[in-house]
Amino acid sequence: MILGAVLAGGLSSRFGSDKALARLDGETLLDRAIATLRGQCDAVVVIGREHANAPTLPDWPAPGMGPLGGVAAALNHARDNGFDAVLTVGVDSVGLPDDLLAVLSPAPSCLLAQPVVGLWPTSAAGPLADLLFSSAKHSMRALAELVGAKAVRLASIPANINTPADLDAAYKTIGRHTHGL
């Protein structure tokens, strides 16, 4: 079984407002990410938010750990609930392939251009916890290296929306948007 996890706990400081609620083609970025995973996973959770159109979990071991805290929360939840692996996407990753799970299989693997998009076996929960409690660099690339994740290159790089200009660029290729609700 595969758990889908939307990493949505960031501060959106470069975006200027809660980018998870920004709209692209009539949907919030958060709802788009949830829909991407629902089509490919047995269950979906949203990490780092209290409210979403899917069950939510807090970052682990604490907020402010970056995407690794979200991945750790998802891996712990997956391990404790009988899932084999976790497919992670950032709330700001737009234009992912409909067959993302197949593209990333088998675990562990992640996108070369956006390692936050990855397929992680639940066995990575322990090594990730060790990484989070160490003085080593806390990055998605460090996790990928630690667990021997294969880096996957896509023909078309998905959008990574960090600023309103990034949203505008995604709009040009995907559809219409509004910054608010």
C-alpha positions, 0 to 999 in steps of 0.5 A, spaced: 500 500 500 502 506 498 500 513 502 500 519 498 503 525 502 502 533 500 508 537 504 504 543 506 507 546 512 512 551 509 511 559 511 510 561 504 515 567 505 517 568 498 510 568 496 507 573 500 501 569 502 499 562 504 501 559 497 497 553 498 490 557 497 493 560 491 488 558 485 491 555 479 485 553 473 480 554 479 483 550 484 487 551 490 494 548 489 493 544 495 487 541 492 491 540 486 496 536 490 491 532 493 488 530 487 494 528 484 496 523 489 488 521 490 489 518 483 495 514 484 495 512 492 491 508 497 490 514 502 492 521 502 494 525 508 496 533 508 502 534 512 503 541 516 496 544 516 491 543 520 485 544 515 485 540 508 480 536 504 484 530 506 486 528 513 492 532 516 498 530 520 503 535 524 510 535 522 515 531 525 518 531 530 516 539 530 514 544 526 520 548 522 524 542 520 522 544 513 520 538 508 524 533 512 519 534 518 513 533 513 516 526 510 518 524 517 511 525 519 508 521 513 513 515 514 512 514 521 504 514 519 505 510 514 509 505 518 504 505 523 498 504 519 501 498 514 503 502 508 509 500 504 511 506 502 510 514 501 509 518 495 511 525 497 509 531 493 510 539 495 504 543 495 507 547 490 509 542 485 505 543 479 504 539 472 506 532 475 505 526 471 499 522 472 503 516 472 508 519 477 508 513 482 510 508 476 515 513 474 518 513 481 517 506 482 521 502 485 522 506 492 527 509 494 527 514 488 525 522 487 525 527 482 532 530 480 529 537 479 525 536 485 527 531 490 521 533 495 517 529 490 519 522 491 517 515 493 520 513 500 520 506 503 517 506 510 524 503 512 527 510 511 523 512 517 529 510 522 534 513 518 531 519 517 529 520 524 537 519 525 538 525 520 533 529 523 537 529 530 544 529 527 548 535 526 548 533 518 545 537 513 538 537 513 536 537 506 532 532 501 538 531 497 541 528 504 535 524 505 536 521 498 543 520 498 542 517 505 537 511 503 540 510 496 534 514 492 535 513 485 534 520 481 529 520 476 529 526 470 523 527 467 522 530 460 518 536 462 520 539 469 514 540 473 513 547 476 515 549 483 511 555 485 515 559 490 513 566 488 507 570 485 511 570 478 512 562 478 504 562 479 504 567 473 508 562 469 504 556 471 498 559 469 501 560 462 502 553 461 496 550 465 491 555 466 488 561 469 489 563 476 487 568 482 491 569 488 486 569 493 480 564 495 
